[in-house]
Amino acid sequence: MSYSIPVLDFGSQTAQLIVRRVRELGVYSELLPHDAPEAQVRALNPLGVILSGGPASVYEPGAPQMPEWLPTSGLPVLGICYGMQLISYALGGVVLSPEGREFGPADVSLTGEHSLFTGTPLSQMVWMSHGDRIESLPPGFRTLASNPSTPFAAMGDDERRWYGVQFHPEVVHTSQGKAILGNFLHTICGADSAWQPANFVADAIEHAREKVGPEGRVICALSGGVDSAVAALIIHRAVGERLTCVFVDNGLLRLGEAEQVIATFREHFHIPLVVVDAREEFIGALEGVADPERKRKIIGEKFVRIFEREARGLGDAKFLAQGTLYPDVIESSAPDRKKGVTIKTHHNVGGLPADMQMQLVEPLRYLFKDEVRAAGLELGLPEDWVWRHPFPGPGLAVRLLGPVSWDRLETLRRADAIFLEELRAAGLYRATQQAFAVLLPVQSVGVMGDYRTYADTIAIRAITTEDYMTADWARLPYDLLAKVSSRIVNEISGVNRVVYDISSKPPATIEWE
């Protein structure tokens, strides 16, 4: 890494998405706390700085403020949403909290040509998500874009090279967002496009080697998905035979998945693998549990205790490697990210027990799914593994709404297998980024063979997304949906209704729990 464009985090749920967009544009970036010391920021050799959005108002007591060193740093700055309001507030402008807020798509008009908007139309669609807005600009700034609801939708001070946008260029709903960020990175900051997936693979290997040390032993939690596979390959390159992979069959996996994982890892990766049959242990602990947060915490603790137990038999390994990704960290508001609001606890982040004895090694912790896939290809992972749909760490437990039981798990497992089988047969598996079945805690009246039934409901869900931070429901062909519904109802006893989830993220999450 020769230079970077770091993002200072003011608590936005899309703060890490800014980092992802910057990396997509070929520039290295990291997410740092808004109050990171200047030395920590300077250590990344910054060519500029981006200030993220956030949930606060600049006038709230305790609201995060502008770093004292930044105005005199000489670095170009781009403020997004709260970041723009903070620039205005800190440099002498006025921020107001009008009644109502602007959320969702909006049209803005540019006031003229400007380097921040080079190559974009004079009128463009953006994504707004704010309550406060700029009432008057700081000295030296001028208006770059506006609309009737937001008179200062973008502002700039060319002499200082400080800019602000009230909308979110990092989300796909802003039509020219990538171009705007690219203009800031390449034209205003002078960065080139040298950052590639091979760079973060090399960095992840080196960081893992440094953390584990010359003698430390590691066990890696394998799930069979691309995340844990890439994590295992990175750790193996870092520490070699001091890594042992552990695959736990917890009874919450998809149909045939345990057998597939064991065969593939032993035959293809040639990394030491220990298989633990813990189906009765997990299902026994989860029996009758309906609350999703309790499910996650039970599963998280069970996993850790099993790994601690296995570690003692493997030369007392002190490190536990996981394939945790950054969307999990954001939604869990993990302890090392002080800003942000908890959406749900992930079993391998906020669900880990406080008294866990092992140290975590998470080489993918600040990567998004697309970067992990690029890393997998770089490491030689087979394409069928690289492009597997994500599967939640708690498995089917969080796709089974309501109390957990072995019978309900089997119903869900079979429905999920039918859906994925038909999706692949239709050639649409790669056209969707995640697809699965959900067993609802709802029964309804039906009629089968002239008899009244009162049976379970299966929901099926398929989404399209670029980053898993936002997602849209997949417009699957009606004939495919009809075939899936018919097979599920006819082949699985106790199910008489199938529904299709047409919710986007936001407002919904991708998973139901």
Protein Blocks (a to p, Z undefined) as FASTA:
>chain_A
ZZdcddddehiaklmmmmmmmmmnopacddddfklcfklmmmnopabdcddddfbdfkbg
hiacddfklmmnopacddehjlmmmmmmmnopacdddehidedjdddddfbdcfklgoia
fbdcdddddfbdcfbdcehiacfbdcfklmblbccdfknopacdfbdfkbmklmklmmmm
mmmmmmmnopacfbcfklmmmmmmmmmmmmnommbccddddehiaklmmmmmmmmmmnom
mbccddddehiacehklmmmmmmmmmmnopacddddfklmmmmmmgopablklmmmmmmm
mmmmmmmmmmmmnopaabdcdfbdfklmmmnopaklmgccdfbdcfklmmpcfklcbdcd
dfklmccfklmmmmmmmnopafklmmpccddfklmmlmmgcjddfklmmmmmmmmmmmmm
mmmmnopmmmpcbdcddddfbdcdddeehiacddddddddddddfklmaccdddddfklm
mmmmmmmmmmmghiabdcddfbdcdfbdfblZZ
